[in-house]
Structures are given as C-alpha cells and as structure tokens.
Amino acid sequence: MNPTMWMRDLPDDKWLRQIVMPGSHDAGVYGTAQVILRTTSLVKREYTVCQHSDFSKQATAGSRFFDCRVFFRKLPQAERAGKQLYGKAGQATQKYENTLGHFAREKVKGAAQPKMGGFGGTLAVIVRDALEFVLAHPTEFIILRFSHTYHPTECVHEIKDIIADQRYANAVFKEQGNLATRRIGDLRGKVIMVFDEQFNHHITPTEGILRFKKYSDGLTNISGLATCGTFSSSLKMSKVHEGAIGAVNKHLAHPPDPGHLHFVYWQQTGGIIGEKDVFKTTVAAREPGKQWSGGAHANLADFAAELKRIYDNNGHRMPANVVSHDFVTAQTCERIIRLNPDVR
C-alpha cells in the first residue's frame, strides 16, 4: 500500500461517512526547531509540539484530516517588511501574522496573542502545502478543520487571498450540502475547508468557506460537516481507550441520516503543563502484561483490530471516520487506512 495515494483504491461512489481517514492532531505545531514559544520558562517546546513534520509530509504519510488552530503572532520589526495581513478594519497591516499554535491560554483578555504555548507553521504555508499536495495527487483530498481561532475575519481574508490564485481555481471544494454524504469521486483533487462557529458570519460555501459543527442528538439539517466524538482529556491510555470506545457505541446508536462523521481523539492530552513531553507520552512502550497502557502509538494496532471487529459485527457500518493522533507516521497511518476494506 502506498500511503501517499491510498485514496485511489476507494470507489468513487462511496460516501465520505463510509470511509476512515488518519487525522493529525494540532497539525500545525511540528518540529521543535521551528516552534516559537510564547510563555514562561515553565513551558518547553516538547510540551507544545504535536507532529514531526509539515503538512506536506504528514499528507505524504497518509493523513487526510488536519486540525488547524490559528492565532495571531506579533511580528518582530525585522520580520514585518513585505508582510501583509488583513486587520479588523479590513486594511492591510504588518503587525501580526496568522500562525498555527498550541496554547493553554488561547484567549487572553486585552491581548491579541495567546499565552502558555508555542507557535508553529504559518497559515499561508499550511494552506499552500495542502493545495499543492492535491494538485500533485489528484486521487486524494484533504480536509482542513479550523477551530480554536480568535481572529476569524483575518484568518478568512488570508485564506481567500491564497485561493484566489488561478493555480488553485479547481483545487478547492466549493459546494453546498452535507459533506458526509458526498461521494468520494466528487472530493478527489480538492482541499475541503471547514470552519467552526467562530466563523459563522463568514460561511460562504461557494467561496470554499464551509461550516463545521459538533453533532448533537436530533440534528436533522446539516450543511457542511458535522462530527461526533468524545475527548477524554487524559494522559492515561486506558482513559483514552475508554472514551474512544464509548464514543463508538454512541455513534453507532445515532441515526445514519442525515449523516455525520465520528471523530476519534486517539491522543493523550491533559493540558500544556500536564503533557510535559508529548512525543515521549505518545510513543511510550506498553507496560508488560497490561493492556491499554503506555502511549497511543503502541496501542493503535489493538484499537484498529477492535474497530475492525465492530465493523464486521455491525453490518459493515464504519464505526469511526477520522482517527486523530499525534506524530503521524506512514506506519500509524497505514494501520488506520487498512480499516477501509477497499484499500489494497
């Protein structure tokens, strides 16, 4: 199996809700060397970094659903020359840059920037990386989910500037309706961008700005993308597994129509200070003879096998559609991708 082009094996007539994709948690905070901290000496780079590499390499490894959290980073004077970002009044400014990040204090009263965490890649770089990837691999698609963002107007304006480039004219998904029931053939070669409630007044599907919301019981009219799932907020693998399987059972009890995705939080997150070293936690070995111990990577094979059994026992209804995890690799992605029966 080639994780870079694994979607080519999916039938065009399958719906999005009928497949499972690897996802990248806090996808924009990658590699300790490029992370810029905004915090006290209590927080280290290891507390904030959640991925090995940039979006292009994550996509090459097989990830297709990217968690994007965009914040303002105040540019040093030396970096402002030639930089442009739309300000609140719609005028160009060079003071701040839209940058992805991972923070304990995302919103600080009286301040434009977050605190207690670190900045990663810029919004411009990650959006272009995603667009270039689907142009180079037209059998694939990428979903970018924007959330935890406190300057939505500036974020949307910059994205619109990027996708206005004629090179990307056909690389952005710009259609209305429920994404969960869109056929894979309609999504190939596209970057699909969904935005949470902070962006409500910007939602314009015909411009590529689609709605994202959390699924709630009884939801009957879905435009854009809705997901259910349980975030365990724990460093303990047993708690993460318990939350994930509980959420699987809830999802399977939801009515199949109008259709939404189940998003699995296969990540050990307990807050910036609680995490200490995200990489060490994620790749920790299991304790001998103790199931659901150690890190998320060491338990992924067992979890994937459990999902496969559930799939077989529930009339081949997909129990999970996105398995979001830290430090994605071709190996971790392959374990998730192989849950799709069509992928060879």
Summary of the structure (lengths in Angstrom):
residues: 344
radius of gyration: 19.3
end to end distance: 6.0
largest distance: 60.8
contacts: 1167
relative contact order: 0.18
helix: 36%
strand: 22%
